Amino acid sequence: MKRRTVLAVLGFGVLGAPGCRYWPDDSLRNPCLGGPLPDALARHALIQTAWQDIDPTRYWDCHVHLVGDGEPGSDAWINPQARSLLHPLQYAQRQFYLNAACVADSERRSDAYIERLLALHGDFPAGARFMLLAFDHHHNERGERVLKFSPVYTSNEYAARVARAYPQAFEWIASVHPYRADCVPALEWAAVHGARAVKWLPNAMGMDPASPLCDRFYQAMARLKLPLLSHAGDEQAVPGGAADDLGNPLRLRRPLDQGVRVIVAHCGALGRGIDLDRGPDAPSAPNFELFARLMDESKYKGLLFGDISAMTQNNYDAAGLIAILTRADWHARLVNGSDYPLPGVMPLISVRHLVRAGLLDEAAAPVLTEVRRYNPILFDFLLKRSLRWRGQGFSPKVFGSRRVFLSMVTA
């Protein structure tokens, strides 16, 4: 079941039996308890142990969505369809996301969203950063903006402004559509104003990473030494007017072959894609297998990385999570991201399910569940630090994500 489908089902209250994989461990809705963590919880051994061997100044959560709820034309907005009951799927999703971020529908939502992020950051050691994602409009091949297919928009200017206002908490990642006539000047502006990377979601934004239309943008990225954080695999959390196969990991060969550092979001671990290495009419294969093929090609070592955000969600196959846990040779090329606010959508992650899958010690479950009620981003980090498969967990290097975004910083 895909994320969008899950949220639609939840939005209509059809959860099924209590034993259902998507039945929430604690509550259907995020209780949004105020922080900071209670002292007894903050001092718990699970939390103290999680930070061992991790330098907080190298901890950059590379996947934190920055959203606003203004009108189209403003710096940050959500497609108006998400406010209308005429579009029940988008409406239900928006309600879950607002609750996940602990932002009431009647508040000044953009300000409240940032205030919540700052409060969550307060539970992290000094030096840790959240990387805020801008999100460009959907564009067609003529470079024209298409608002009706744009699920959300967060401008580079807005993301840069928020990061500049709170440098102790945030870095930022730009989003520039490569089909735009001004894509190279927009990228150069972002680099000058402190962007650490570029974020794409091809399935929703409508770009084909394998298209020659992207080449001038890739050349500029390589020159500016900015990495590309690109979604790969199926994407149903946000609607869009593009095909899922735009998320095929093999489409990312083109930027890699032009010297662009590429971070594959979620390790491409959802859905299936055509095996483009065998031709456009070849059979499909699991997207994670296509990602793994790229990771195992020696020519991409130092260029290709995987972002582990979302992989603990119920709709991801545990086999992918087990694979990245056990591939210790990949760990120096994996980076941590929370995909916030999704860890606050309570039915999307089940510690109980991970215990049953043999990936989590049952003793950790109640502590993690309680932390999540206060701080979903900290919960996401602690959960990943607690995962084990036959004794193998993630190396601390996975959580030193800064190294990928600052090329002069060693792992």
N, C-alpha and C positions, 0 to 999 in steps of 0.2 A: 504494500500500500504506500503510495507516494505522499510526500508532505502536504501537498495541496489537498489531496483527497482526505488525508487524516484530518486536517483542519476543517474541511467542509463537513465531514461527518460529525466532528465535535461541535461545530457551530449549530448543528441541528439537534444536538443532544442524543445522538444514536450511538452510544458507546458499547452496547452489548453486555454480555455477562461479565461479572466481576473478574473472571479469570482471563479476560481479553488482554492481549499483549499491550493494547493502548489504554487500558484502564489505569488512571493515574495512581501512583503510589500513595499520594498524600491528599491531593485535592484537585478538582477539575480546574480551579482558578488559582493563580498565584496569590498567596495571602499578602504579599508586599509588606512584610514586616520591616519596620524601620531599623536602620543600623545605628551605630556599628554592631558587630556581633557581640552577644553577651560575653563577658570575660571568661566564664567557664568554658564556653564553646571555642572562643579564640585561642585558649591555652591548650585545647585538646591535643593529644599526642599525634593524631592523624594529621592535623594542620601543621604542627611543628615539624614533623618528619617530612612532609611534602616539600618544604622549602630547603631541605638539606641538599647541598651540592648545587644549588641554583643561585646565581648572582641576580638579585632583583633588578639591577640596572640593565641586565640583558633580557629581561622578561618583557617582550613587546607582544601583546595579544594582537595578532595581525588581522583579525576578522571581527570588527565591532561596527555594526551598521549605525550610521548617523542619519536620522530621519527627522523630518519636520512635517507639519500638517497644514501648511499654508495653501493658498490658491495657486493654480497653474500660473506661471510667470514669476512666482516668488522664488527665493533661494532654495527652498526645500518644501516639497509637497508630495502627497499621495494622490493617485488618480481619483478624481471625484466619483468614479463608479464605486469605489470602496465605501462611500458614504450612503449609497443608495440600496434600498431593499429590492430594487429591480435587478440588482446584481448580487444575489444572495451569497455566492461563494466568496467574492471579494469583500462583501460586508462582514461576513463571519470571520474571515481572516483578519481584517482590520481590528475587530473587537478583541480577538485573541492576542494580537500583537500589542495593542494598547495595554491590556492587562499584563502581558509578559513584561512590559517595560514599566509597569506601575504608573501609568499616565492616565488620568481620568479623562473621559471624553469632553468634559466641560471646561477643562483647564486650558491655559496657554501651553499647548502641548509641546512645542519646540523647546521652550525654556525648561519645562518640567522634565523633559527627556534628558537634557544635559545635566540638570541638577541631580537626577537619579544616577546617571553615570558617575558623577563626581562622588556621590555618596558610596556607591559600590567600590570605587577606586580607593576609598578611605580604608577598606579592610585589607589592602595589599601593602606590602613593605614599600618603604620609600625607594624611589627609583624605577618602579614598575610603570609601564605605560600601556594604554589602550590605543590601538591604531584605528582611527575613525575613517570610515569608507565614504567617499563621495560616490555618486551614482548618476551617470549621464542618461540622456534621453535615448529612446529607440530612434534609429535613423535608417532610412532606406539606402539603396546602393547609389542613389544620386546625391547622398549626403544631406538629405532633407530630414528635419526633425519630424517625428510622427507621434503626436501627443496621445492619440487613442491607444497606441500600443506601448506607451511608456507607463509602467506600473507605479514607479516612484521616480523622484528626481531630487538629488541633493547636489548642489553646485560645488565646484571646487573652491569658489570664493568663500562659501559658508563654512566648509570643512576647514579651510586654512584659518579662517577667523576664529573658530572655536578652539582649534589647537593652539593658536597664538595666545588666546586669552588664558589658557590653562596649561602652560608648558610642563608643569609638574605631573600632569595626568595623561596628556594626549600627544600622540603623533598623528599624522594624517596621510591618507592614500588618495590620490587623485583618480578621476574617472573621465576619460576622453574617448569619444567614439572615433575610430580610425577613418571612417568615411567622411567626417566633417571636412569642409574645405580648409578650415583653420586648425586642423588637428595638431599640426606641428607647433605653431605659435602657442596654442593652448597648453601643449605639453611643456614647452619651454617656460611658460608663465608658472606652471605648477612646480617645476623644478626649482625655479628661483625663489618661490614662496614656501619651500620646505617640504614638498611632497616626497614621500619615501618610496613610492611605487605607483602603479596604475592598476585600477580594479576594473575588470570586465565580467559581465554575465552574458555571454553571447546568446544564450537561449531567450533571454528577455530583451536584450538591447538590439539584437538583430545584426551583429557582425559575424562574419565567418573568419576565424583566425587563420584559415588556410588560403584566403583570397589575396591575390596580388594587390587589391585595393589597400591592403594594410602595410605594404612594403615601405612606403616613405615614413610611416609611423614607426615601424620596427627599426629602421635606420636611425631615426632620432632617439628612440629609446636606448639603443646600443651606445650611441654617442654620449648621451646624458647619464648612462649607467643606472637607469631606473629599471627595476624588475617589474614584470607583469604578473599580477595575481589574478588568475583567470579561473572562473568556475569551469568545471568539467563534469560530465555525467548528466543525467536527467536533472531537470529543475522544474519543480512545480510549486515552490513556496511563493513565488510571485508570478502573476500571469504576464504574458507577452505575446507578440505576434510572430515569433520566430519558431523554427523547428528545433526539437530536442537534439537532433544530430549535430547542431552547431556546437554542442558541448562535448563532442567526441574528442577524447584526449589526443588522438593522432593528428587532429587539425593543428595542434600546437607545435608540430615539427617545424612549421614555417618560421615562427619567431626564434625558435631554438637554433635553427640553421643559419640565422642572421645574427647570432651572438647575443640574443636577449636572454637574460635570466628569467625563467618562468617558474612560478609557484602554482601548482595545480590544486585548486581549492577542493577539499574533501577527498583528495587523492582520486578524484574521478570515480568514486566507488558506488554510484547509483545508476542502475539501468544498463542498457546494452547499446553498443554502437557498431556501425559497419566497420569491418576490418579493412580500412582504407589502404593499408600496405599491400593488400592483395587485389585492390581495384575497387571502383565505386559500386560494383554489383556483387561484391563478396558477401558471404554470410556475416551475420552479426556475432559479436562476442561480448562478454561482460566488459563494461568500461574500465573496471578496475584492472582486468588483465591487460588491456591496452595501455593503461598508465604504467603498469609494472614492466611491460615490454620496453617502454621508453626509459624507465629508471635503470634498467639493466643494460642499456647501450652505453658503452664507455665514452663515446664522444659527447654525451650530455652530462657527464659528471662535472660538477661545478657550475652547471647552467640550470639543471632541472631539480626542482624541489617539490615536496608535497605538503599541503596544509591539512592538518588532521581535524579541522573543525567539522562538527555535525556527525562524525562517524560513530558516536555513541548513541545516536538517536535510534528509536525503535525500528524505523523503516529502512535502516541500513543493515545489510547482511553481516552477521557476526564474523563471517569468514574473512571479510576485508579487514576488520579490526584485528582479528587474530594474526592475519598476514603481516600487518605493519608492526604489530608488537614483536613478532618473532624475527622479522628481518632487521636484526641489529645492525647489519651493514648499511641500512638505509637511514638510521636514526640521525646521523649528522646532516641529513638532507631533508628531514622533516621539521616542520615548524608548527607551533601551536596557535590556534585561533578558537574563539568561543562561538562565533556566529551569533553573538548577542543581537537581538533579544530572544532568540529561539530557545536558549536554555531556561527561560522563564515561562515558556509554554509547557505547562506541567505534564500533559500526557505524552509529549514527544520523547521524553527520556524516562526510563524506568530502571532504577537501581535494582529493583527486585528481578527484573528480566535479566540484567547482567549477572546477578548472583546465580540465577538458574542456568545461565549459559557457561558458568564456570570461569568467568572473567573477573569476578569481584568477591572478596571475602565478605561473608554475611555480616561479620562484626562491624564492617565499615558502613553498612547500609543506613542505619539510623542516624549516624553522625552526618553523612552526606545529605540525607533527606532534611535534616534540621538546618544545615547550612544553606541549602537551597531556598528555604523559606525567607532567609534574610538577603542572600546574595547569590544569584544564579551564575554570575561570572566566576566567582570564587569556587562555587560548587563544580563548575565545568572543569576548572584546573585541578581541583582535588580529586575529582572522579578519575581523570586521566592519569594522575599520579598514582592512583590506587589500583589501576587495572593490572592484572597479571594473567599470563597464559603459560602454564607449566613453569612457573617461577620467573618468567621473563616479563619485565615491565618496560615502559618507555625510558630511554636514557635521559638524564637531565639536559643533554644537549638539545633535545626537542623543544625545551621550554626556554632556551636562550635564543629566541627568534631574531633578536637584533642583528645577529651576524649576517643574516641574509640581506638585510636592508642597508647595511653599512658595509660596503665591500672591503673596506680597510680594517674592519674589526674581525679578529680571528675567532673561531668557534670556541 
